[in-house]
Amino acid sequence: MPTFKVAEAARKLDLIDTAPRFTAADAAMLNARFAGQSTQAMLTQVLQQGLAGRIAVVSSFGAESAVLLHLIAAVEPVTPVLFLETGKHFPETLAYRDELAARLGLTNLISLTPAAAELKQRDESGLRWSYDPDGCCEIRKVRPLARALSGFDASFTGRKGFQSATRAGLPTFEVDFSDAAGRLKVNPLAGWTADQVQAYFIATGLPPHPLVTQGYPSIGCSPCTSKVAPGADARAGRWAGWDKTECGIHSPVQLGPDGELPPGYEPFL
């Protein structure tokens, strides 16, 4: 495939464009191009050749986040790293974030916080997670990330196919927000196994998240994260007791031409 096609399309766009940045065909071409290549080789080409346009890493600094951050830092440590500072994280996660950023030389760490007005109107008590976890995630994760990503053409995620049944078969490249901006989502570790992740930690000497050894294989906000029994689904401790498996940041949200959320967008009321 032409090596410049996708990048050229991305570079021609700015925030006032309404046409999609990427199409399903673009994602398919990228998946075909990098089939069989190493993760490091793919990341090097995507970042250094601008194949995805303006791209940021979305990282929770959770149980396995260090692997992707280490791989990206080895290529472009100035890559923007977006961290959703929900105000509900474990203290261990915030300390781990700072440790990894310093250790890996990540020079463009951006903390995204929920809008103060939305918190006051929708979650003034800070307890929305206890009766409406979808609404809590909407305020503290989905909306802040949607606003931030309006300035990018693509994002890296740390999702992996082995993490849950809902992530099985995850492609490396997929189109995000396909009903609006056509943003590209890149999942560099989609095909990695749990053993490969652990082997990478050992080979590189990366520090594990301090809560992993305490029985938390998947770590999100503290009120909605619990320990997992040995052998259970790694994400079984996320929103335990609720019919909920994802926070919502991997679902499409249609933004306006200047990155604003749609008028009347109140799905959690």
Secondary structure, DSSP 4 states (H G I P E B T S, - for coil): --TTHHHHHHHT--TT--S-S--HHHHHHHHHHHTTS-HHHHHHHHHHTTTTSSEEEE----TTHHHHHHHHHTT-TTS-EEEE--S-B-HHHHHHHHHHHHHHT---EEEE---HHHHHHH-TTS-GGGT-HHHHHIIIIIHHHHHHHTT-SEEE----GGG-GGGTT--SEEEESTTTT-EEEE-TTTT--HHHHHHHHHHHTPPPPTTGGGT-SS--BGGGB----TTS-TTTTBSTTSS----STTS-----TTSPPPTT--TT-
